[in-house]
Amino acid sequence: MRLRVEFTTEPFDLDEAPAHAVVAREVVQSADLDAVDVGPFGNTAEGGADEVLTAVDSLLRKDLASGATRVSLQVNVIAEDSK
């Protein structure tokens, strides 16, 4: 099974990336995921279910410890092509 996670962290700071945003970026970029897109207002990552869920666990724990007051996320199952 393949999953896609979309997430944002708060509080926002448009002048400088807060510590929790930097931590979130580092977690998903260092995870064993197939695709990662990090942006100023939202982030996405895709991969196998185990890899995505492991990254989400690490993301939540490290982000909250780094000062995030809210982490909003959505996890979707990606339909695999039937060939």
Number of C-alpha atoms within 10 A of each C-alpha: 10 16 19 21 19 17 18 21 23 17 14 16 10 9 6 8 12 17 14 24 23 12 21 26 18 13 18 23 16 10 18 16 19 13 12 19 13 18 10 12 11 13 18 18 22 23 21 17 16 14 16 23 16 13 23 21 11 16 22 20 11 16 24 17 13 16 16 21 13 13 16 11 15 10 16 11 13 14 9 8 5 4 3
